[in-house]
Amino acid sequence: METTRIEELRSRAIPPASHLIEGTPHQASDGGTLNVVSPIDGSILTTMPKGTRDDARLAIRSARRAFDDGRWSGLAPSSRKKILLKWADLIEANAEELAVLGVRDNGTEIGMAYKAEPLSAAGTIRYFAEAVDKIYGEIAPTAPDALGLVHKQPVGVVGAIVPWNFPLMIGSWKLGPALAAGCTVVLKPAETASLTLVRLAQLAIDAGLPPGVFNVVTGEGAVVGAEIAESHDVDVLVFTGSGATGRRLMEASAKSNLKRVYLELGGKSPNIVFADAPDLTAAAKVSAAGIFRNSGQVCVAGSRLLVQREIHDKFVEMLVQNAEAMWVGDPLDPNTQAGAVNSEHQLAQNLAFVDEARTAGRTIATGGTRILQETGGTYMAPTIITGVQPDDRVVCEEVFGPVLTVQPFDTEEEAIALANASKFGLAAGLWTADLSRAHRMFAKIQAGVVHVNTYGGADITVPLGGVKQSGNGHDKSLHAFDKYLDLKTAWIKL
Ligand code: NAD
């Protein structure tokens, strides 16, 4: 994006946000609002409704009606496709505005945000729209006296609860397949990243999505999110966020209508570097980007570096150089490589992990501090901690900030054991020139994705999901439809 365009969009006043229910803007039923604080400089950007349980109920009723009367699921798939493709075009046409709005709200560096947010959301909506008129049912191989038809039908009302990192990208991973399948949706954005999703919903209406099919309710997780999770009118709950919230959602499902719950949770992903890595310079550069981009606020971030002992000191030195060369600062400066930490709360959490490691005598090889405090924003220096122990909290728990721990290993078996010594299993990285070793380790590493001789590459064609406490189910790829399309059999006696 051009700097002049970014500056023009940065200076725009942002009107107060609204819920979008039944295709129209709504304020909170009790008039409550939340301030939208920019992590760039701590300024108040605007306000948004502090949703109530009544607001969430209104949106759920709207989605229920829209599903049950077939205004969306009853359309031919090719008609849904047409509207969704128009929506994707509108998202793309408004990409610059959406990107800057999102950065002002959540602090991701603009270079990354522009591609990963509006452009990726448009691509995701388009991918699922294009797919929806290519899904067939089945004829079962029954005996000749019966005909078994297996249909795929939309599952119903979807409750989508999403986090503050990459709201458009992650939101569209849910919205694309859910809406293409014919479901209706009530979405709750995160408190600190709602503005772009509200705008996305307005664009959907402009594209011709019938009212009530996609509703957005802003506000607090414990109120709006909890109401969606406890509702008897929501058929499936799709979530990206922390394990603690994921547990609450499963509990709410068990206590209400046993709605299906799909969780995309956190990670503590190992990035394993062998001495025979094809290019150590590239490995250090990509590994640094793999943890420090977006100030570490990436679910698949390679936050646990496992490095073969013979190259440990040399590789740590290379990483430190990369970390210190990284441009951290104003996320609306196109040169910035790591923007703001999303909130004061998140920054305090990150620093607490570092303080604990420091107190335990671990080595802070670089970073470990808040920086650029004079801006009023929330920034943290890329941080590398060596000399850690396997049961240190900073090694076991997800920081979700720019903090990398380093552990040495000697053998392949030890690397696998260390990699799998985690309650999480989202992603992993593996750097080696030995193809046989790469295959052996790929089979044994417990993770939803293993990157080989790179870290963090992906596109919409491959599924994303975790094992162990990183969640269940998959976003992205055609497999994502499985969450939103139910199998239903017609058994016909001939
Ligand atoms: P969070 O769990 O605090 O919040 C996520 C969403 O849940 C927000 O919208 C929040 O308002 C809502 N929520 C909070 N409490 C709730 C409750 N009691 N009932 C219902 N909803 C509630 O997580 P976060 O801090 O916003 O996001 C960061 C987490 O998301 C990290 O753990 C990160 O790894 C994870 N994440 C995972 C993926 C993935 O694909 N696996 C992708 C991105 C982020």
Residues whose N, C-alpha, C, O or C-beta is under 5 A from the ligand:
A	BS01	NAD	I161 V162 P163 W164 N165 K188 P189 A190 E191 G219 E220 G221 A222 G225 A226 T240 G241 S242 G243 T245 R248 E264 L265 G266 G267 C299 F400 S470
